[in-house]
């Protein structure tokens, strides 16, 4: 019984150490750059979900089979919210835990974080512009 307690304490210590390391990396990475990357990521995800919801309201159909199944199960608005939260959490885990584990040097880590946060931002921005063009053609 004491060994179980010791193992749970060591697991807790490992978890606290990892969280402290993530916080330290968060502060070490250029704060302004990280804020702008995360703001861009969040705003383009929100914009994409809003444009998708509006497109569904005017009669367009979603082509992403994962999004369709989530929206069929939970409704359009709540399904898009759940999907957005899931994807943002997945990107956050990649950026804050996976990248630092595999890329030890600071310059490489910064480039990879820019890639992990920047690529989905650019992708969602392109999807939003494309969807807005489709909505304009569809509505008119």
N, C-alpha and C positions, 0 to 999 in steps of 0.2 A: 504494500500500500504506500509506503514511503517512496518507493521508486517511481510510482505513478505521479505522486505529487511533485517529485523532483523533475520528472520529465515535463510536466505541465508548466512548472516554473521556468525550465530552460526554453520551452517553446515560446512562452510569453516574453522571455528576455530576447530571444531571436527576433520575434515580431517587433518589439520595441526598438531594437537595434536597426532593423530594416526601415522602419518608419522614420527613425532619426536620420538615417542615411538619405532617405528620399527628401526629407526636409532640408538637409544640408545641401543636396544637389540642387534643390529648388532655388535656394538662395544664391548658390554659386553661379548658376546659369544666368546670363544677363537678364536682370529682372524686367527691364523695359521690353526686350525682345520676346521674352516668354509671355508677358502680358499681351503684347500685340498679336502674337501667334494664337494664344488662347481666345482672345477677343474675336479674331477673325474666324477661328474654328467654330466658336459658339454662334456668332452672328450668321455665318453662312449656313450652318445646320438649321437654325431657326428660320432663316429665309427660305431654305429649301422645303422645310415642312409646311410653311405658310403657303408657298406657291403651289405645292402639291395639293394641299387641302382646298385651295381656291379652284384649282383645275378640276378636282373631283366634284366640287359644287356646281361648276358650269357644265358638267356632263362628260368630262374626259375620263379615261380609264388609266389606272396605274399598271405599268408593265412589269414592275419588279415583283416576282412571285413571292418573295419573302414578305415584302411590304403588304402585298395583297392578302396573304394568309393572316398576318397580324391584324390588319384593318378589318378583315371579315370576322375575326374572333372578338376584337375589342371595340370596334367602331373606328371610323376614320380619324377623328381628332385624337382620341386616347391612344389608338394604335400608333399613329405617327409620333406622339409624345413618348410612348414606351420604346419605340424603335430608335428614336433620337437619343434617349437616355442610354440605351444599351450600347449604341455605336460610340457615343462620346466616352462612356466608361471604358470600353474596349481600347479606344485610342489613348485614353489617359493611362491605362495600365501599361500599354506598349511604351508610351513615352516616359513614364516615371519609374517603371520597374524592369522592363525587358531591355530597353536600350542601355541603361547604365550597367546592367549585368554583363552585356556582351561587348560594350565599347568602353574601355577603361580610360583612354586618353581624353582629356577635356576637349580639345578641338574636334576630335572625331565625334564625341558624344554630342557636342553642340550642333554639328552638321546633321547628325542623325535625328536629333530632336526637331530641328528645323524641317527635315524631310517628313518625319512622322506627323507633325502638326500642319505643315504647309501643304502637303499633297492632298489630303482630304479637303482642305479649305479651297484650294484651286478647283478641285473636282466638283465640289458642291456649287461653287460660283458658276462654273460652266454649265452644270445641270440646271441651275436656276435661270440663267439667261436662255438656255434652250427651251425650258418649259414656258418661260414668259413669251417667247416667240411663238411657240405652239398654241398657247392660250390666245394670243392676239389673232392668229390665223383661224383658230377654232371659233372664237366668239364672233369675229367679223365674217 
